Amino acid sequence: MIDFATEIPAPARPVKVPDVTMLFWLIKMMSTTVGKSAADLLNADPRSGLTGYCMVLGILLMAILPAQVRSRQFTPWLYWCCMLLVGMAGALLSDSLIDQLSVPLTYATGLFCVMLWITLAVWHAEESSVSFRSIVTRKRELFYWLAILFTFALGTIAGDWVAENLHPGYAFTVLLLGVALGLVAVGHYLLEFSATSCFWAACVLTCSFGNACSDWLAQPVHDGGLGLGKLVTSGLFLLTTIGLVGYLSATRKHLTGSQWLE
């Protein structure tokens, strides 16, 4: 049996990913919302809008992701650009299965569960760990971004499955997923569950939570939302994300507790 909870000693080389703090999860949640909102808007015109979106997203990924992988140190704006683009790709992947190929939500959720498990299993077989603290080589970082892609896709679809099959309403979906994230935090901080296992669980749940927040804010009031609209919601989250990344870049808060990496 594969133990994904395996931790490895702290590396001597600089880690290419940021400290996992509350700011990390906040920015990741908002990047999920921006990606899902963009995919939803472009799905309104599936012929021209979605095709153009795929082309632009592919070009940006081919420019930004190799630059991130080749970088010798953690650079906040570069890392979070990758996170935003990978989040958009994950939302596009999930929406394509549902909207274009008409795959049922239950099957799509199972498919991405399997894809994420396979990615982590192969990564573990190659590197003996899937710890987010061990991203110090290009090979590990490529595994990391592939796993992140599937967490975005799985989180998006799982959130949609909860909303459409359980029908809890937008506000209650946000509460439900927030409680689930809280349970992961309790498992890690109070019950001493593995940081690695909790990290990957939180990656999936953060995506679902971000999508639920986006729906709650954007949907019309008569449907149970707050009526801000997708453009306003995604714009607010994007501007907030840019502001927080700028703050991290200026203050180097991402190194809190990890100065030994330099």
N, C-alpha and C positions, 0 to 999 in steps of 0.2 A: 504493500500500500504506500502510495506517495505521500510524504509528509510535507505539505506546502507551508507548514508553520516553521520549518527549519530556518534558524537565523545563522548568519555567518559573522565572523569578527569584523569590526570596523575596518574599512579599507584605508590604506596609506595614501592612495591617490584621491584627487578631488571628486566628490560625487556630483553627477550632472543634473540632479533634481533637487528641488528646494526642500527645506525642512517641512515636515507635515504638521502644520499649526492650524489654528482656527481660520486664519487668513487664507491658507492654502485651500481649505475646503470651501470657503466662501467664494473665492475666485473660480474654483472649479465648478461649483454649482451654477454660477452666473454664466460661465462659458458654455455650459450645457444648454442653458436657456436661450442664449444668442444663436447657437447652432440649430436648435430645434425650431425657433421662430423663423430663421432664414429658410429652412427647408419647407416649412409650412407655407410661407408666402410664395415660394417659387413653385410649389406643387399646385397652386391655383392655375398655373399655365404649364402643364406637364410637357408640352411639346417644345416650345421655345425656351421657357423659363428654366426648366429643369436641365435641359441640354446645356444651356449657357452656364448655369450654376456649376455643373460637373466640370466643364472645361476650365472655368476660372479657379475652382477649388483645386483641380489637379495641378494646374500651373503653380499656384501658390504653395501647395504641399511639396512639389518638386524643388521649389526654391528654398523654402524655410526648413523643412525637415532635414535635408542633408547638411545645411549650415549648423543646425542644432547638434546633429550627431558628430560632425567634425570639430565642433567647439571643444576646447580643452578645459573649460570651466563652466560653472553654472552662470548663465546670463538671464536675468528675470524676463526681459521683454521677448527674448528669443524663445525661451521655454514656453511662455504663456501664449505666444503666437502659435506655436506648435499645438499646444493644448486646445486652443480655440479652433484651429483648422481640423484637428483630429476629431474634435467634438462635432463639427459640422459634417465630417465624413461619416461618423457613426450614425448621426441622425438621418443622413441621406441613405445610408445602407439599410437602416431599419424601415424608413418610409418607402423605399423602393420595393422591399419585400411585401409590405402590406398593401400599398396603393397601386403599384405597377404589376406585381406578380400575384396579387390577391392571396398571399399566404395567410392562413388564420393566425391570430395573435398567439394562441397557445403553442402552435407548432413553431412559430418564429422565436418565441421566448425559449423554447427547448433547444432550438438550433443554436442560438447564441450562447446559451449555457454550455453546450457541448464545445463550441468553438473556443470559448474562454478557457474551459478546462483543458482542452488539448494544448492551447498555447502555453498555459502555465505548466502543464505536464512536460512538454518538450523543453521548455526553459529550465525546469528543475532537473531534467535528465542531463542537460548540457552543462549546467552551472552549479548544480547541487543546492540551489536556493532560488527563490523568486522574491527575495527581500528588496524593498524599495531603497534600502540603505546601501545596496551593493552595485548601483549603476555607475561603474567606473570604467567600463569598456564599451566599445561600439556595439559589440555583439549583444551584451546585456541591454544596452539602451534600445536596440531594435526590437528585442523581445518585449521590453517595457512599453514601447509605443504601440506595438501590435496588441498587447493585452489591454492597454488603455482604450484603443479603438473598440474592442469588443465589449468593454465595460460601458462605453457610451451607447453602443447599439443595444446591448442587453438592458441597460437601465431605461432607455427610451421606450423599448417595447414592453418591458415589465410594468412601467408606469402606466402605459396605455392599457395594458391588460387589466390592471387593478381598476382603472377608471371605467372601462367599458363592461367588465364582467361583474364587478361588485357594485357598481353604481353608487359609490358613497357620496358623490358630489365633490366639487372642486376643493372647497375649504376642508372637508373631512379627509380628502385624499392627502392634502398637504399635512394635516395633523397626523394621519396614519403613518406616512412615510417619515415624518419627523420623529415620531416615537420609535420607529424601526432604527433610525440613525442613532437615537439616544441609547437604545439597547446595545448597539455595537460599541458605543463609547463606554457604557457601563461594563460590558464584557472585557474591554481592554484595560480600563483604569482601575476597576474595582475587583474584577474576577481574574485579572492577569492573563487573559487570553492572548495568544500570539499577536504581536504588532503586525506581522505580515498578513496573517489571515484577516484581521480586522481592517487592515488597509484596503485589501481588494474587495471585501464586502462593502466597505464604505464607499469605494469608487462606484460600484453599481448603484447603491442606494442614493448617493449624491446626485447621480444623473436622473433617477426617477423623481427625486425631490425637486430638482431644478425644473424639470418639465411640468410637474404638478404646480409649482409656484407660477410658472409662465402661464399656464392655462387659467389658473385662478385670477391672476391679474388682468389677463387679456380678454377673457370671454365676457360677453354682454351680461349686464346685471340680471336680466330676466332669465338667464340660463344658470345663474348661481355664481358668476364671476364678478369682478370689480369694474369691468368695462373700459379698461385703459386701451385695449387694442394691441395687436401684435407688434406694430411698428413702434409705438411708444414704449411698450414693455421691453422689447429687444434693445431699443436705443438707450433706455435707462440703465439696463444691465451692462451694455457694452461700455458706456461712459464710466460707470462705476468700476468696471473691471480695469479699464485703462488707468483710472485714477489710483487704484490700489497697486497695480503693477508699477506705476510711476513712483509711488510711495516706497515700495520695496526696493526699487532701483536706487532711489536717492538715499535711503536710510540704511540699506543693507541689512534689513531686519531678517531676511531669509537666512542669515548666518547665525542667528541667535541659538546658542547651545551647540553650534557646530564649527566654531572657529578652528578647531583642531584639524579640519579638513584642508585648510590652506597650507 
